[in-house]
């Protein structure tokens, strides 16, 4: 991925419609930090603390394992709106 691709991903909602990629004011988002999805915003509106605490495994073709891979992010201690990259997995 080159620098232009990285800029396109910033401030986009993970899994959002291509025509409406940005965040909506009535939704709650976390920001992914580091890894292949750096800068994307997963929509966590309505998630309970129990759902947020273990982090997420997100599909991505941008990670180490290509189209069938996933990437793992965990909430940052003290800042649950920022989730840090942990690793990629098949």
C-alpha positions in Angstrom: 0.0 0.0 0.0 1.4 3.4 -0.9 0.9 6.8 0.8 -2.1 7.7 -1.4 -3.9 4.5 -0.4 -3.2 5.2 3.2 -4.7 8.7 2.9 -7.9 7.2 1.3 -8.4 4.9 4.3 -8.1 7.7 7.0 -11.4 8.8 8.5 -13.4 6.1 6.6 -15.8 3.8 8.3 -14.8 0.1 8.2 -17.3 -1.7 6.1 -19.2 1.4 5.0 -20.9 1.9 1.7 -18.4 3.2 -1.0 -20.7 6.2 -1.8 -20.9 7.2 1.9 -17.6 6.3 3.5 -17.4 8.9 6.3 -18.6 8.8 9.9 -22.1 9.9 10.8 -22.8 12.2 13.7 -25.4 9.9 15.2 -23.0 6.9 15.5 -20.1 6.0 17.9 -16.8 5.0 16.4 -13.4 3.7 17.6 -10.3 4.6 15.6 -8.0 1.8 14.5 -4.3 2.6 15.2 -1.5 0.8 13.4 -1.6 -2.3 11.3 -3.3 -2.7 7.9 -6.5 -0.8 8.8 -4.8 2.2 10.5 -7.2 5.2 10.5 -10.4 3.3 9.8 -13.4 3.7 12.1 -15.4 0.7 13.1 -18.9 1.6 14.1 -19.4 0.5 17.7 -22.8 2.1 18.3 -24.7 0.0 20.8 -21.8 -2.2 21.8 -21.7 -3.1 25.4 -18.5 -3.0 27.5 -18.4 -6.8 27.4 -18.4 -6.7 23.6 -15.7 -4.0 23.4 -13.3 -5.4 26.0 -11.9 -8.4 24.1 -11.3 -6.3 20.9 -12.1 -7.3 17.4 -11.0 -9.5 14.6 -11.7 -7.8 11.3 -11.5 -9.1 7.7 -9.0 -7.5 5.5 -7.1 -8.3 2.3 -4.5 -5.7 3.3 -2.9 -7.8 6.0 -0.2 -10.4 6.0 -2.5 -13.2 4.9 -4.2 -11.5 1.9 -7.9 -11.9 1.0 -8.7 -14.6 3.5 -6.9 -12.9 6.4 -8.1 -11.1 9.5 -6.4 -8.4 11.6 -6.8 -8.1 15.4 -7.3 -4.8 17.3 -7.7 -4.2 21.1 -9.0 -1.2 22.9 -6.3 1.0 24.2 -6.1 1.0 28.1 -7.4 4.4 29.3 -8.7 5.4 25.8 -11.4 3.0 24.6 -12.0 5.2 21.5 -8.6 4.1 20.1 -7.9 0.5 19.3 -4.4 -0.7 18.8 -3.3 -3.3 16.2 -2.1 -6.6 17.7 -1.4 -8.9 14.8 -2.7 -10.5 11.6 -4.2 -14.0 11.5 -5.3 -16.4 8.7 
